[in-house]
Amino acid sequence: MALKLSDLRNTAASSLPKRPDLPPETTVTGILKVREPNYVPRYVTLRQRIDDRMFTASFRVRDLEALEADAAVESVALSQPLALIADQKVSG
């Protein structure tokens, strides 16, 4: 049986880290990679472009579901405080 591209789920959903345990209205930052040049989802605030398909952005925790469902979004990497990263390396 041949695999169809439409059978694959959006890669944004699998690339998102565990949802932060924060209130839905909390603003978080992250790096987004999109499939279409210069595309910025309407529910995010562009912070800085890395190139025409990658940029840093701010958005609300509640918007993570929309990012997962957006076919034009390839991946999302949420920013983490450096202290949290260091703690994970020590305990992990």
Backbone torsions as a table, in degrees:
resi	resn	phi	psi	omega
1	MET	NA	130.3	-179.1
2	ALA	-79.7	144.7	177.7
3	LEU	-90.6	130.4	178.2
4	LYS	-100.4	143.1	178.1
5	LEU	-57.2	-36.2	-179.2
6	SER	-67.6	-17.5	178.5
7	ASP	-77.4	-17.9	-178.3
8	LEU	-80.2	142.6	177.1
9	ARG	-79.9	160.8	179.7
10	ASN	-57.2	127.2	-178.7
11	THR	-67.3	-19.6	177.8
12	ALA	-60.1	-37.4	-178.3
13	ALA	-65.0	-39.7	-178.2
14	SER	-80.2	-19.2	-178.7
15	SER	-91.3	-13.4	179.3
16	LEU	-71.2	136.5	175.1
17	PRO	-70.5	172.3	175.3
18	LYS	-50.6	136.1	-178.9
19	ARG	-58.4	134.6	178.2
20	PRO	-63.8	143.8	179.3
21	ASP	-84.8	67.5	-176.4
22	LEU	-129.1	156.7	175.6
23	PRO	-59.2	147.8	-176.0
24	PRO	-57.7	-28.4	-178.0
25	GLU	-84.9	-3.0	-179.4
26	THR	-67.7	134.5	177.7
27	THR	-87.9	130.4	177.0
28	VAL	-123.1	166.4	177.0
29	THR	-121.9	158.1	178.9
30	GLY	-168.9	175.6	175.3
31	ILE	-105.1	126.8	178.8
32	LEU	-111.7	140.8	172.9
33	LYS	-119.4	127.2	-176.7
34	VAL	-117.7	159.6	-177.7
35	ARG	-83.8	-25.6	-176.8
36	GLU	-106.0	129.8	179.2
37	PRO	-55.0	135.8	176.1
38	ASN	63.9	13.2	176.5
39	TYR	-78.0	132.4	174.4
40	VAL	-132.4	117.3	178.4
41	PRO	-55.8	143.0	-175.2
42	ARG	-64.4	-20.8	-176.1
43	TYR	-95.2	9.2	174.8
44	VAL	-118.9	156.2	176.3
45	THR	-108.0	117.0	178.7
46	LEU	-62.7	130.0	176.5
47	ARG	-102.2	-56.9	-178.4
48	GLN	-152.4	134.7	175.6
49	ARG	-80.8	139.2	172.2
50	ILE	-97.6	-45.8	169.9
51	ASP	-154.9	-166.1	-174.8
52	ASP	-73.8	-8.9	178.9
53	ARG	-124.3	3.9	-179.1
54	MET	-140.5	138.5	-177.7
55	PHE	-161.2	162.0	171.7
56	THR	-93.5	149.0	-177.0
57	ALA	-151.1	159.9	171.8
58	SER	-111.9	144.2	178.2
59	PHE	-162.2	165.9	-179.6
60	ARG	-83.9	152.0	177.7
61	VAL	-54.8	-39.1	-179.0
62	ARG	-62.1	-20.5	-178.6
63	ASP	-82.4	-4.2	177.9
64	LEU	-60.9	-37.3	178.2
65	GLU	-63.4	-40.9	178.6
66	ALA	-65.3	-38.4	177.7
67	LEU	-63.7	-39.8	178.0
68	GLU	-62.1	-37.0	-175.8
69	ALA	-85.8	-14.3	-175.6
70	ASP	-77.2	110.8	-177.6
71	ALA	-63.8	-20.9	179.7
72	ALA	-82.8	-9.4	178.9
73	VAL	-95.6	121.5	-179.4
74	GLU	-87.5	-42.7	179.9
75	SER	-157.4	159.5	177.4
76	VAL	-137.1	131.9	174.3
77	ALA	-122.5	111.2	-179.9
78	LEU	-73.4	140.7	175.9
79	SER	-72.3	146.8	176.5
80	GLN	-128.9	142.8	175.3
81	PRO	-59.4	143.6	-178.9
82	LEU	-57.5	-36.7	179.3
83	ALA	-61.7	-39.7	178.5
84	LEU	-65.0	-41.8	177.8
85	ILE	-62.0	-45.1	179.6
86	ALA	-62.8	-41.4	178.3
87	ASP	-62.2	-39.0	-179.8
88	GLN	-66.6	-37.9	179.8
89	LYS	-68.7	-37.6	179.5
90	VAL	-70.5	-43.6	-176.8
91	SER	-87.4	-17.5	-176.0
92	GLY	-91.5	NA	NA
